[in-house]
Amino acid sequence: MRCWLPMAANNDGSTRDGRAREHRVPGTITSTTTGTTTGTTTGTTTGTITGLGAVAAALLGTCQPALAHSGLEHTAAFASGSFASGFVHPWTGLDHLLALLTVGLWAGLNGGRALWAWPAAFVGAMLAGGALGLAGIIVPLAEPGILASVVLLGLLVLTAARLPLGLGTALIVLFALLHGHAHGAELPEGAAAGTYMAGLAIATALLNAIGIAIASLSRDGIGAPLVRGVGAAVAAAGVALAVI
């Protein structure tokens, strides 16, 4: 929107340069005639993301838009964009905390190369998604997709699903892009993005490692059913976050 503000008048009553000063206010488009605004138009872009499967599609139709994080770091600590606030960020958003833990749990249940390939893929894709968010690139249905990823990861742990390494990596990358985009999009303008994302990456890797450790220590006896029970609880929590 363009706003026309009068210039200070000279002694003879005329303005300094004979016309009003023009200021732009980003976010709207207007047309002007002889210093007055005549209309405003706004637009939004929407899109769809496919590939999350039938469960995700059902969830996307029911969940409400939600903030990626609801932690206390949204106040003074988050605004600084520091390494510390980036490190704390995943621990205070329940959707992200659950997703990161279940990535580790699922990798631990599959074993083999998934132990390192899936967490590494998640961290790398999360950073790429963060770059998209920082650049202001819109990812359609990002927030519903984050909640869908929590549900799907919980179900994968519940069923102890064993997928080929490449297919599992593709799912992990998709989930991580959505989570990373939310992190980047919420970074305040002018914050230290580099140090913030570094702290975020380390926290993500640590939460993945915790999930792997829990799954590795619980492969035998009563531990395996307990891990699957955690998967069920995570899936239920994802549904609850979507509908609340």
ZADO-225067 format. One record per residue (C-alpha): x, y, z; residue in three letters. Coordinates in steps of 0.001 Angstrom, whole numbers, padded with zeros to 6 digits, always signed. Example, Ala and Ser with C-alpha at 12.3 -4.5 7.8 and 13.67 -1.06 7.14 Angstrom:
2
+012300-004500+007800ALA +013670-001060+007140SER 
// end
This chain:
244
+000000+000000+000000MET +001234+003522-000746ARG +000596+006203+001834CYS +000881+009916+000939TRP +002119+012107+003759LEU +002387+015892+003342PRO +005830+017451+003456MET +006595+020284+005861ALA +005460+023603+004410ALA +007758+026463+003536ASN +007080+029994+004729ASN +005020+030705+001629ASP +002738+027748+002388GLY +004062+025445-000364SER +005662+022090+000290THR +009419+021636-000107ARG +009191+019888-003434ASP +005608+020641-004444GLY +004316+017093-003912ARG +003646+014565-001238ALA +006225+012064-000100ARG +005466+008507-001069GLU +005894+005642+001378HIS +005417+001975+000646ARG +003920-000437+003131VAL +004655-004042+002064PRO +001984-006721+001878GLY -000767-005050-000244THR -001196-003629-003728ILE -003101-000376-004285THR -003708+002099-007067SER -003390+005838-006387THR -004821+008945-008059THR -003847+012508-006965THR -002605+011362-003559GLY -005509+009121-002509THR -005797+005348-002272THR -008614+003783-004215THR -008466+000061-003488GLY -006598-002813-002037THR -006242-006343-003295THR -004760-009258-001488THR -004129-012798-002570GLY -003089-016053-001114THR -001558-019088-002703THR -002527-022617-001884THR -001318-025975-002991GLY -001317-029630-002116THR +001292-032133-001105ILE +000745-035792-002044THR +002511-038973-000980GLY +001781-039224+002758LEU -000671-042077+002178GLY -004252-042775+003155ALA -003768-042133+006873VAL -002084-038816+006210ALA -004795-037780+003763ALA -007476-038404+006359ALA -005542-036464+008952LEU -004920-033536+006615LEU -008661-033230+006182GLY -009364-032993+009900THR -006472-031181+011536CYS -006495-027487+012294GLN -003597-025153+011472PRO -001190-025104+014385ALA +001985-023376+015375LEU +004973-025612+014878ALA +006116-024805+018395HIS +004287-023676+021458SER +007235-023438+023841GLY +008349-020571+026012LEU +011255-019865+023690GLU +008861-017895+021498HIS +009461-014986+023854THR +012871-013496+024585ALA +015052-016557+024001ALA +013656-017403+020565PHE +013883-013837+019355ALA +017648-013875+019791SER +018091-016636+017204GLY +021082-017895+019209SER +022626-021347+019291PHE +021020-021979+022674ALA +017514-021086+021529SER +017947-023273+018440GLY +019021-026169+020635PHE +016047-025719+022983VAL +013498-025283+020214HIS +012715-028972+019401PRO +012380-029891+023069TRP +009544-027439+023647THR +007344-028239+020639GLY +005503-031503+021310LEU +004918-032327+017644ASP +008606-032002+016808HIS +009779-033741+019971LEU +007605-036782+019243LEU +008610-036912+015575ALA +012331-036756+016303LEU +012152-039462+018963LEU +010127-041788+016745THR +012548-041356+013836VAL +015206-042741+016162GLY +012898-045486+017443LEU +012023-046583+013920TRP +015675-046558+012840ALA +016568-048608+015928GLY +013862-051173+015174LEU +015088-051580+011576ASN +018776-051679+012460GLY +021555-052002+009898GLY +022307-048964+007773ARG +019038-047349+008853ALA +020678-046654+012216LEU +022747-043879+010699TRP +021175-043251+007267ALA +017726-042227+008471TRP +018836-039830+011234PRO +021441-038308+008894ALA +018813-037894+006183ALA +016457-036245+008650PHE +019034-033718+009852VAL +020150-032862+006309GLY +016627-032490+004928ALA +015562-030494+007981MET +018325-027977+007306LEU +017244-027787+003651ALA +013653-027181+004727GLY +014864-024525+007145GLY +016569-022740+004252ALA +013279-022759+002332LEU +011504-021248+005320GLY +014163-018585+005774LEU +013835-017687+002098ALA +010086-017216+002504GLY +009222-020047+000110ILE +005728-021354+000827ILE +005261-025101+001363VAL +001553-025946+001046PRO -000037-027782+003996LEU +003190-027684+005993ALA +001540-027587+009413GLU -000985-030374+008741PRO +001848-032362+007165GLY +003890-032055+010356ILE +001045-033499+012408LEU +000510-036226+009814ALA +004185-037158+010089SER +003807-037626+013846VAL +000890-040009+013311VAL +002609-041965+010534LEU +005892-042293+012409LEU +003997-043532+015452GLY +002220-046136+013311LEU +005514-047229+011740LEU +006933-047834+015210VAL +003742-049514+016428LEU +003847-051998+013559THR +007662-052250+013611ALA +007467-051666+009858ALA +010545-052774+007947ARG +010895-050810+004748LEU +013699-050840+002166PRO +016373-048332+003075LEU +015609-046070+000104GLY +011864-045942+000709LEU +012348-045255+004396GLY +014825-042516+003563THR +012345-040898+001169ALA +009696-040764+003914LEU +012191-039379+006396ILE +013279-036662+003956VAL +009689-035618+003293LEU +008902-035383+007002PHE +012134-033519+007739ALA +011520-030923+005012LEU +008182-030055+006599LEU +009610-029806+010106HIS +012622-027816+008939GLY +010470-025402+006945HIS +008485-024608+010085ALA +011690-023900+012000HIS +013028-021582+009311GLY +009754-019785+008690ALA +009415-018876+012366GLU +012916-017446+012696LEU +012620-013713+013394PRO +013966-011401+010712GLU +017546-010411+011387GLY +018196-013278+013819ALA +021428-015278+013690ALA +020129-018000+011391ALA +023405-019891+011143GLY +023952-020402+014854THR +020267-021032+015433TYR +020132-023797+012803MET +023366-025305+014147ALA +021823-025640+017594GLY +018678-027052+016057LEU +020628-029677+014078ALA +022527-030856+017148ILE +019340-031134+019201ALA +017681-033066+016362THR +020571-035526+016130ALA +020532-035978+019915LEU +016800-036752+020001LEU +017252-039224+017140ASN +020080-040867+019080ALA +017924-041150+022202ILE +015243-042921+020170GLY +017815-045314+018677ILE +019218-046092+022122ALA +015766-046844+023544ILE +014920-049149+020640ALA +018311-050889+020776SER +017994-051572+024490LEU +014446-052853+024129SER +014736-055389+021312ARG +014320-058445+023503ASP +011751-059573+026056GLY +009202-057081+027300ILE +011108-054177+025795GLY +009871-054688+022214ALA +006151-054469+023113PRO +006893-051381+025182LEU +008539-049657+022211VAL +005529-050501+020076ARG +003325-049108+022817GLY +005280-045879+022616VAL +004561-045817+018887GLY +000846-046192+019578ALA +000980-043373+022103ALA +002794-041104+019643VAL +000239-041805+016907ALA -002610-041064+019325ALA -000905-037860+020418ALA -000562-036779+016793GLY -004264-037275+016209VAL -005045-035357+019407ALA -002832-032444+018318LEU -004621-032390+014968ALA -008150-032183+016322VAL -007683-030101+019466ILE 
// end
